[in-house]
Amino acid sequence: MKYRVFLQNKLWRDKMVDVLEKQGSRMNWRRLNDEEFDAELRVKMIEEVHEVKSARSKDELLGELADMFEVIETLANLHGFNFDEVRAAQLKKGKERGGFGQRMFVETAEHPVGSFGERYCLAEPEKYPEIT
């Protein structure tokens, strides 16, 4: 049997390797240590964010959101948090800072020199470039 080889270099869901092997694929994989697993879960989260952004239907969006929850829960568990703790932290942040329900999209922010806002933006100039 002739095979074509495709580079993957990414974290896969547990059952999918078996599914493809049962279909005749040959999968070359290794088990990650905790440090590698942590790094790859964070990469997977970015991948899932892009898939949420590109979802074209409600069903597709629901599936991608479910994938994000899976990654969040797994990453939390790796660091010793359970999902209830993550949810409690979410609720606490929401109480302190609010959520996104008001749909407030800030286009620019003008901070006084020496203020917290100025320092915050200057600390990440790629994320918050200064407009001159």
N, C-alpha and C positions, 0 to 999 in steps of 0.2 A: 504494500500500500504506500502510495506517495503522500507526503505531508508538506504543508507550507507552514513556516514558523513565523509567529508574530510576537514581537516584544510586548510585554505587559507591564512589568515593574510597578504593580499596584496591589493594594489590599483587595482581596475578593471575599465575598460572603462565603461562609463555611460550606454550604451544601453545593455550591455551584461548581466546584472542582469535580466532585463526584458525578454530578449531572453530565458534565461535558466528557468525562472519562468514559461513562457508560455509553456515550454516543460515538466513541472511538477516538476521541482526542487524547493526546498525551500531554499531561500538564506537569511542568517542572516548577515546583514550589518548595519553600522552606518555611519553617515556623520562626516567627520573629521573637526577639527578646523584648522585655518590657519597654526599653528605650526606643527600639525600632518601631514597636507597635504604637507607642504614643505618637511618634513622628508621622507614621503612616495614617493613623486615625485623623490627625489634623489635616493632612493632605486630602484624605477622603472627604472631610467636611467641606473643603473648598470645592472639590468636584461636585458634591451634592448641591452646594449653593448655586453653581453654574447650571446644574440640571433643573433646579427650582426656577431659576430665572428664565430658562428656555422652554419650560412646560407650556404646551399649547392647548391643553384642555383641563377641565376640573379634575377628571380622573387621573390624568398624568401628574398634575400638581399634587393631588392627594398622595399618590405613590412616592413622589420625590420628597414630600414633607415627612412621610413615614420613614424613608431612608435616612433623612436628617436626624429624626428622633432615635433611630437605631445607632447611628454614629455617636450622638450625644450621650446616650445611655451607656454605651460601651466605653467611651472615653471617661465618663464619670466613674464607672465601676473600676476601671484601671487605676484611677487615682483615689479609690477608697470612698467615693461618694455613692449614695444610692439616689435613685431618681427623685425620691421625696425631698432630699436635701437640695437638689438642683431646683426643684419647683419652689421650695421655700425661699431660696436665694433669689429666684425670679420675682416672686411676690414681694419680697423685701425691697428689691431694686425698684419695682413698679410703684411701691408706696412712697419711696424716697424721691424718685426721679420721674415718675409717671411712665406711661406706656407709649404707644404709637397711635392710639385711637383718634387723636385730633389731627393727624396727618400733617403735622407741621414740618415743612421743608424749608430749611434755612439756606438762603442763597449766599449771603455774606454775613460776617460778624465783625463788628468794630469794637475792639477791646482797649480799655485805657492802658497806657504804658505802665508797666510794673504790676498789672493785675494778674490774677490767676488765669483768666482767659487768654491773655497774651502769652504767658509762660507755657500754657498747655499747647497752643498752636505752634509756638516756636520750637517746642520739643519734637514735633513731627512735621517738618516743613514739606515733605513729600505728600503727606496726607492733607495738610492745611497750608497751601502756598500763600504767601503774602502777596496781596495785590497792590501795586504801586501806582 
